[in-house]
Amino acid sequence: MANAFLFASRKQRLSESEMRTAFERMAELPIRVDSCEFALRDEIELAKRYNLTIYDSMYLALARRRRMPLLTRDAALRRAAIAEKLADDEDADYYNAQPD
């Protein structure tokens, strides 16, 4: 989320003040940090298998560990999520929607 706020600020979709407010609100969210002893090994393996960045493979690995669906508009990550049975083509309306 922080990266999205930063890019929105760079593209002048958020003012500096709005970005700071967004960061402050994000810091107040009850976010749990996921930790797994073998996470990096899994993430590297998934990145290699599906030709993903480590950054994207972290999302895939987390969804796999938590047995939760993964929604993304990133085509490569979506294909990997479908292959891992963490997403399916029934979510096509979400994937094909135009971003705001």
Phi, psi and omega per residue, in radians:
M1 nan -0.700 -3.132
A2 -1.050 -0.692 3.124
N3 -1.115 -0.704 3.111
A4 -1.102 -0.729 3.106
F5 -1.108 -0.740 -3.140
L6 -1.084 -0.816 3.136
F7 -1.145 -0.669 3.091
A8 -1.077 -0.670 3.101
S9 -1.162 -0.758 3.140
R10 -1.091 -0.611 3.137
K11 -1.546 0.150 3.100
Q12 1.057 0.582 3.017
R13 -1.583 -0.347 3.036
L14 -2.252 2.424 3.040
S15 -1.331 2.927 3.091
E16 -1.016 -0.735 3.129
S17 -1.123 -0.762 3.119
E18 -1.123 -0.664 3.112
M19 -1.124 -0.782 3.114
R20 -1.065 -0.739 3.108
T21 -1.092 -0.732 3.123
A22 -1.086 -0.749 3.092
F23 -1.087 -0.744 3.132
E24 -1.100 -0.769 3.117
R25 -1.146 -0.672 3.116
M26 -1.099 -0.676 3.141
A27 -1.124 -0.400 -3.139
E28 -1.492 -0.194 -3.116
L29 -1.186 2.539 3.112
P30 -1.386 1.245 -3.081
I31 -1.568 2.299 3.046
R32 -1.666 2.440 3.070
V33 -1.588 2.192 3.132
D34 -1.550 2.334 3.137
S35 -2.362 2.377 3.119
C36 -2.536 2.315 -3.072
E37 -1.006 -0.628 -3.055
F38 -1.874 0.315 -3.059
A39 -1.014 -0.844 -3.070
L40 -1.083 -0.675 3.105
R41 -1.086 -0.763 3.101
D42 -1.112 -0.752 -3.106
E43 -1.122 -0.726 3.097
I44 -1.126 -0.753 3.139
E45 -1.084 -0.765 3.126
L46 -1.172 -0.693 3.112
A47 -1.059 -0.744 3.111
K48 -1.179 -0.817 -3.078
R49 -1.050 -0.735 -3.030
Y50 -1.907 0.153 3.132
N51 0.977 0.861 -3.140
L52 -1.846 2.853 2.941
T53 -1.297 2.775 3.056
I54 -1.037 -0.696 3.132
Y55 -0.962 -0.861 3.128
D56 -1.217 -0.649 -3.129
S57 -1.156 -0.414 3.075
M58 -1.134 -0.727 3.085
Y59 -1.113 -0.751 -3.137
L60 -1.113 -0.790 3.140
A61 -1.109 -0.718 3.117
L62 -1.103 -0.805 3.113
A63 -1.062 -0.698 3.131
R64 -1.151 -0.777 3.123
R65 -1.104 -0.705 -3.096
R66 -1.504 -0.070 -3.105
R67 0.924 0.877 -3.119
M68 -2.147 2.638 3.105
P69 -1.197 2.711 3.126
L70 -2.163 2.053 3.074
L71 -1.854 2.291 3.128
T72 -2.704 2.656 3.036
R73 -1.644 -0.067 3.100
D74 -1.316 2.071 -3.030
A75 -1.057 -0.789 -3.112
A76 -1.144 -0.750 3.126
L77 -1.167 -0.656 3.101
R78 -1.096 -0.774 3.112
R79 -1.060 -0.720 3.120
A80 -1.137 -0.734 3.115
A81 -1.097 -0.703 3.089
I82 -1.122 -0.775 3.125
A83 -1.066 -0.610 3.131
E84 -1.507 0.070 -3.137
K85 1.087 0.624 3.094
L86 -1.878 -0.016 3.092
A87 -2.756 2.843 3.059
D88 -2.502 2.983 -3.082
D89 -1.228 -0.172 3.082
E90 -1.155 -0.299 3.117
D91 -1.507 0.245 -3.053
A92 -1.015 -0.591 3.129
D93 -1.043 -0.714 3.109
Y94 -1.150 -0.834 -3.074
Y95 -1.113 -0.594 -3.061
N96 -1.585 -0.101 3.123
A97 -1.125 2.505 3.106
Q98 -1.375 2.313 3.099
P99 -1.111 2.643 3.132
D100 -1.193 nan nan
